[in-house]
Amino acid sequence: MSDKNLTLEQMDTEVIFYHLADERAYFEWLERISCVESVKGDGAKGLVVTLKKGPDEDDLRQFLALAQRYGLDMRKFAMFETEANRAWFRDPKMYWFEGVFSEEKPSD
């Protein structure tokens, strides 16, 4: 896995927090995902999440759930598809399938 695949940019784009506790929960959740090394703002790159390793199944499912809950663009997670996770990750019945594997950003 390349270094580029260990960095998630714009993890804050279009996120709406409805309370300070909501914002705190978002960042705490991100930081608790086991493959996350750091979470920091970086100007034009927005909120950048650096991973210490590729996400395992639980890590990836947490990213997907976080993205669903906070309305993140899920397409960035498609790069984590592997032979080992393809069967469940590409399941068209799962809530994330269209968001991750569609060509266009989902409309609101």
C-alpha positions, 0 to 999 in steps of 0.5 A: 500500500502506497503512502498516498493510500495511507492519507485521507484528505478533506475528512471535514468537507461538508460536515455539520456539527450540531453541538460541541459534543457532536464535534468532539464525538467526531474527532474522538471516534476518528482518533480511536480507529486503530489504524489512525496515526494522526488527525490534523488540519492542513490548509487546502487539504482540509482535515487530514487523517494519516494512517499507520497501516491500511485499515482492517475490516473493523477499521474500514467499517468504522470509517464507513459508519463515520462517513455515513453518520456525518455525510462524508464523501465515501468515494475516498474509501474505495482505495481500501478495496482488497482481494480479502475484503472485496466480497463484503465491501462490494456487496451492493446491498450494503448502505455504503455501496453506492456512496463508495463505488459510484462515479459521482458524488451522491446528491443531498 
